[in-house]
Amino acid sequence: MGTEKFNIHNAHFLFGAPSMQAIRPQELPEIAVAGRSNVGKSTFINRIAGRKLARVSGTPGATRELNFYHLEGAFSGDKRDLCLVDMPGFGYAKLSHKEREAISRLAVRFLRDRQELQAVILLNDCRREPQADELAIQKVCAEEGVHCIIVLTKFDKLKQNEKMKRLKAVAQAYHLEKDDVLFTGEKISNDPLWARLQALLF
C-alpha cells in the first residue's frame, strides 16, 4: 500500500464520556488527540477532518470529557474507518485542584486501559517546550506500547528563521530527532501526519 493521505468521506460525533464507564462499546481503532488547554486541539481536529467536528472555544479548559468522532474514509482506495478521540485539555490553572485531578486520572486510565487505542497525537505549542504533563503522556504511551506522535501547533505563526530552531528544541526535549516531530498550522498539509499514521496502523 502506498502512502497516500487518508481521504475522509464522512465524519460525525459519536458520544462524549466523562468517565471510562461511560464509554460506549465500539470496535474502531482509536487515535487520541491530547494536549495542554489552549494548544489548539479543536482547531487541529477540524483541520485534519476537513470539516467542523469539534467546537472551537475561546475559553481554555472547555473540553472536560472524552469526545469520540467517527471518521469514514480510505487509504489508497481501501476503506478504513477510524475513531478520533478528543481528550480533555490539561494544565488549565483556573480549574479547581479537584477538577484537574479528575481530568488527569481520566486521561491516564484511558491511556493505560483502553484496548482500542492505537496511537496518541500529542499536541505541543511550537513556542513552548514540553512540561511535566506532556512528558508524562509520552512516558505512559511508551510503557503501554501506544504510538505517540508529537505535533507542533501554531507552526505557521513562527518566522521562517525560527522554525528549525524551535523544531530542534522541542524534539530534543522529547528525546527525539527533529524529523520525528511533525507540525501543523493554516495552509500546512496534513499529509505527513496521515502518512505516519498509515505506516503505524495499517
Helices and strands as residue ranges (DSSP letters): E 7-17, G 20-22, E 30-35, H 41-49, E 66-75, E 78-86, H 97-113, E 117-125, H 132-144, E 147-153, G 155-157, H 160-173, G 178-180, E 182-183, H 191-201
